Amino acid sequence: MTREPSKKPHRRKNIASNRRARFNFEILDTIEAGIVLTGTEIKAIREGRVNLSESYARPIKGELWLLNAHVAQYSPGAGNNHDPTRQRKLLLHKAQLHRLSRSVLSKGLTLVPLRMYFKGHYVKIELGLAKGKRNYDKRQSIMEREREREARQAIGRQLKHSTL
């Protein structure tokens, strides 16, 4: 009797997220990409020492690169440590790469990392194909968020008073 390998879905454990990206950009599409890392980088990432706030992705010479992502140095790494803000290569299928490159170069869109997470044993990064928001769009987002919060508070107050 042979056992079939289990087909359970991969657990996705968030490492870092870029909450500012959803405020500053209108996300049109998202895509998952692999990332090439060194040994000390993966150890620092396992400790959660990653900052994606000012980072972005850009096609360079037919490849996609993650720029300005800060992965802190791994303290026990001593002399073998990495540069915290080095360019990191992103791994995509060729068709995905061409489609994203075309969108970025011709339409003036930006590739923004939204979050970094573990998928099984691999580190993946979720990229958003984004268009920059204007200031009035940002104010609109703030007003909508405040309206939703006030509505939740009003419902909570109403429920509290009705149970008394």
VMD Tcl script that draws the C-alpha trace (Angstrom):
set ca {
  {0.00 0.00 0.00}
  {1.52 3.32 -1.04}
  {0.79 6.59 0.63}
  {-0.08 9.59 -1.47}
  {1.61 12.82 -0.50}
  {-0.69 15.13 1.39}
  {-2.08 17.99 -0.66}
  {-2.67 20.36 2.23}
  {-2.36 24.05 1.38}
  {0.78 25.95 2.30}
  {0.59 28.03 5.43}
  {1.27 31.68 4.77}
  {3.04 33.37 7.64}
  {3.35 37.12 7.23}
  {6.81 38.56 7.78}
  {6.29 42.21 6.87}
  {3.64 44.32 5.22}
  {3.65 47.72 3.55}
  {0.46 49.34 4.87}
  {1.51 52.73 3.52}
  {1.41 51.40 -0.06}
  {-2.37 50.96 -0.02}
  {-2.74 54.54 1.22}
  {-0.32 56.14 -1.25}
  {-1.22 54.03 -4.30}
  {-4.28 52.63 -6.01}
  {-3.51 48.92 -6.43}
  {-4.67 47.71 -9.85}
  {-3.35 44.14 -9.78}
  {-1.33 41.89 -7.46}
  {1.17 39.16 -8.25}
  {3.27 36.75 -6.19}
  {7.01 36.55 -6.81}
  {9.88 34.59 -5.35}
  {12.97 36.40 -4.10}
  {16.67 35.50 -4.20}
  {18.23 35.78 -0.73}
  {21.53 35.00 0.99}
  {21.90 32.91 4.14}
  {22.16 35.79 6.60}
  {19.22 37.54 4.92}
  {16.92 34.57 5.40}
  {17.95 34.31 9.05}
  {17.24 38.01 9.62}
  {13.89 37.63 7.82}
  {12.98 34.70 10.10}
  {13.53 37.13 12.99}
  {11.12 39.57 11.27}
  {13.72 42.30 10.74}
  {12.39 43.60 7.39}
  {11.13 47.02 6.30}
  {9.30 47.41 2.97}
  {8.06 50.98 3.46}
  {10.21 52.79 0.86}
  {10.82 49.86 -1.47}
  {9.74 49.30 -5.05}
  {10.43 46.89 -7.92}
  {11.81 47.82 -11.32}
  {12.65 45.86 -14.47}
  {16.38 46.14 -15.27}
  {17.93 44.36 -18.29}
  {15.12 41.84 -18.65}
  {14.95 40.96 -14.94}
  {12.84 42.28 -12.08}
  {14.70 43.73 -9.08}
  {13.51 44.78 -5.63}
  {15.10 48.08 -4.60}
  {15.32 49.85 -1.21}
  {13.93 46.93 0.81}
  {15.72 46.96 4.16}
  {16.65 43.58 5.65}
  {18.60 44.24 8.85}
  {21.93 42.51 9.34}
  {21.94 39.22 11.22}
  {23.95 39.89 14.36}
  {25.62 36.44 14.70}
  {26.59 36.69 11.01}
  {29.70 38.75 11.85}
  {31.91 39.08 8.74}
  {29.58 37.18 6.42}
  {26.75 39.70 6.65}
  {24.89 41.23 3.72}
  {24.30 44.84 2.71}
  {20.89 45.75 4.28}
  {19.56 47.65 1.24}
  {21.10 45.65 -1.60}
  {19.14 44.99 -4.80}
  {17.38 41.62 -4.69}
  {16.32 39.69 -7.76}
  {12.65 38.71 -8.01}
  {11.63 35.43 -9.62}
  {8.70 35.36 -12.04}
  {7.63 33.42 -15.10}
  {8.84 35.01 -18.33}
  {5.30 35.90 -19.49}
  {4.52 37.58 -16.15}
  {7.79 39.50 -16.32}
  {7.07 40.78 -19.84}
  {3.52 41.82 -18.92}
  {4.67 43.70 -15.80}
  {7.61 45.32 -17.60}
  {5.32 46.54 -20.37}
  {2.87 48.01 -17.84}
  {5.59 49.76 -15.86}
  {7.46 51.18 -18.86}
  {4.56 52.19 -21.11}
  {1.74 53.11 -18.75}
  {3.85 54.76 -16.08}
  {2.72 52.41 -13.31}
  {4.77 51.36 -10.29}
  {5.48 47.94 -8.79}
  {5.13 48.22 -5.03}
  {5.77 45.36 -2.58}
  {2.65 44.92 -0.44}
  {3.80 42.14 1.87}
  {6.48 39.54 2.41}
  {5.55 36.10 3.72}
  {6.62 32.48 4.03}
  {4.85 30.02 1.74}
  {6.01 26.64 2.91}
  {9.79 27.02 3.24}
  {10.07 29.77 0.65}
  {9.95 33.53 1.10}
  {7.49 35.14 -1.30}
  {6.69 38.77 -1.93}
  {3.33 40.11 -3.06}
  {3.76 42.91 -5.58}
  {1.07 45.38 -6.48}
  {0.85 47.05 -9.88}
  {-0.01 50.51 -8.66}
  {-0.94 53.98 -9.79}
  {-0.07 56.91 -7.52}
  {-2.92 58.63 -5.70}
  {-3.35 62.38 -5.74}
  {-3.69 64.32 -2.48}
  {-7.46 64.66 -2.87}
  {-7.73 60.87 -3.32}
  {-5.82 60.39 -0.08}
  {-8.14 62.80 1.74}
  {-11.10 60.86 0.36}
  {-9.62 57.62 1.73}
  {-9.19 59.21 5.17}
  {-12.78 60.49 5.18}
  {-14.14 57.06 4.20}
  {-12.10 55.37 6.94}
  {-13.37 57.85 9.55}
  {-16.99 57.36 8.40}
  {-16.65 53.59 8.71}
  {-15.12 53.90 12.18}
  {-17.89 56.25 13.36}
  {-20.54 53.87 12.00}
  {-18.95 50.93 13.86}
  {-18.86 52.99 17.07}
  {-22.50 54.05 16.68}
  {-23.58 50.45 16.15}
  {-21.57 49.42 19.21}
  {-23.17 52.15 21.33}
  {-26.63 51.16 20.07}
  {-26.03 47.50 20.92}
  {-24.68 48.45 24.35}
  {-27.73 50.57 25.19}
  {-30.24 48.05 23.84}
  {-28.88 45.26 26.09}
  {-29.12 47.37 29.26}
}
mol new
graphics top color blue
foreach p $ca { graphics top sphere $p radius 0.5 }
foreach p [lrange $ca 0 end-1] q [lrange $ca 1 end] { graphics top cylinder $p $q radius 0.2 }
display resetview
